[in-house]
């Protein structure tokens, strides 16, 4: 059974940092592109960052470039999102997702076939 579990969310002041983790079960992890998405009330789910199966290729939304860093440890079946210089507009539920079908990073949520339950990140001004 495939399962993704996010952790590390919370409340932080603007300018602060958080590190999200996504723990995966199942043998699909090391062969999958992994991504982070976020969704705030009234808005569509949006792409944040993604990383290739090897970790050598990454992609970021323009809104988080230079502030967020995605990484993975295939030995631990875990992906991370280091979030620095957080802004109130980063407030959202953050989801991790796995794309086990394609070989290149895609930013469309519908292309990801496994999803976690989400973790809330709230940035106060």
Secondary structure as GFF3:
##gff-version 3
##sequence-region A 1 125
A	DSSP	beta_strand	3	7	.	.	.	ID=ss1
A	DSSP	beta_strand	10	13	.	.	.	ID=ss2
A	DSSP	beta_strand	18	25	.	.	.	ID=ss3
A	DSSP	three_ten_helix	29	31	.	.	.	ID=ss4
A	DSSP	beta_strand	33	39	.	.	.	ID=ss5
A	DSSP	beta_strand	46	51	.	.	.	ID=ss6
A	DSSP	beta_strand	58	60	.	.	.	ID=ss7
A	DSSP	beta_strand	68	73	.	.	.	ID=ss8
A	DSSP	beta_strand	78	83	.	.	.	ID=ss9
A	DSSP	three_ten_helix	88	90	.	.	.	ID=ss10
A	DSSP	beta_strand	92	99	.	.	.	ID=ss11
A	DSSP	three_ten_helix	109	111	.	.	.	ID=ss12
A	DSSP	beta_strand	114	115	.	.	.	ID=ss13
A	DSSP	beta_strand	119	124	.	.	.	ID=ss14
###
